[in-house]
Amino acid sequence: MDTLERNRLAFAGQSQGFSSDGDTYANEEDLAWMLAALPLSEDLVVLDVATGTGEFARAVAPHVASVTGIDATDAMLEKGASFVRQHDISNITFQKGIVEDLPFESETFDAVTSRYAFHHFADPKPVLSEMARVCKKGGHVLVVDIVVPEREAAADYNYYEWLCDQSHTRCLDFDEFQSYFRLFGLQVASARSRDYEEAVVEWMDFSLTQDKHRDAILLALKEELKGGTKTGMAPVERDSVLYFRQRDAAIVGRKG
């Protein structure tokens, strides 16, 4: 099974966990942080890549003329389109497509965005290359994704992310991400990161983690808390709830 098919199967299952009110992964404060460095105006035409159920597309939509959300998974697109219809949002459209080969002419969009998708791609470079291609000169590309918190622990961190969700491929390093922007002619205008704590059980529940993998993750994190082998996930326990550290990056590039 290739990466695309594995992603489709994973996200078809996970789509059932997205609430009908559209609030899943749609915290307003988080979205505002992600969008803060992206220049937005009411005349912009935007593409949201690997849009899923359209949380990020909906965050952008009030500030621009139109948003097209593209994704490869029917179940995600159907849920996103249903939410848009129910709430009478008129400037978002959804389209099925492969993000490594975007079905648009070069320099079509004023801004191209993607959130929490790059760690699922077999190779991030073709996707970022395509995002840069369809962006107009002078326009902007924004990528938000989880990145490796500690470079020296990258292999271990990615292993446990993969145990949780089999569609995970690799979290990039923050500096590595920026180097890819420059590789495809995007001048890095803003690069920010932030750390936060994620509840381990909730993370696994949403990802539909297999029981044997859940057990392996919990065992490894609890052993680390006792002074055992480090996982790269920096676990902590508070009020009997186990958490691990994640790091978000929000990178904006300007196409010259």
Secondary structure as UniProt FT lines:
FT   HELIX           3..14
FT   HELIX           15..17
FT   TURN            20..21
FT   TURN            24..25
FT   HELIX           28..35
FT   TURN            36..37
FT   TURN            42..43
FT   STRAND          45..49
FT   TURN            52..53
FT   HELIX           55..60
FT   HELIX           61..63
FT   STRAND          66..71
FT   HELIX           74..86
FT   TURN            87..88
FT   STRAND          92..96
FT   HELIX           99..101
FT   TURN            106..107
FT   STRAND          109..115
FT   HELIX           118..120
FT   HELIX           124..134
FT   STRAND          135..147
FT   HELIX           151..153
FT   HELIX           154..164
FT   TURN            166..167
FT   HELIX           174..183
FT   TURN            184..185
FT   STRAND          186..199
FT   HELIX           200..207
FT   HELIX           211..225
FT   TURN            226..227
FT   STRAND          236..238
FT   TURN            239..240
FT   STRAND          241..255
//
